[in-house]
């Protein structure tokens, strides 16, 4: 399984998440980030187990840390 984090939860980011989740086998979007944190929280709430972050830096930092455990 390929875990992916998407930075940007506007219309294009949401479309990327939808396509990755629905159309790409072996892929799972596990995190999203947006400067407007409410947008990331709203998107993450639509998908089971997805985490929301305020910045791409936070997403990358956390996901790297989790990946090393």
Secondary structure, 3 states (H helix, E strand, C coil): CEEEEEECCCHHHHHHHHHHHHHCCCEEEEEEECCCHHHHHHHHHCCCCCEEECCHHHHHHHHHHHHCC
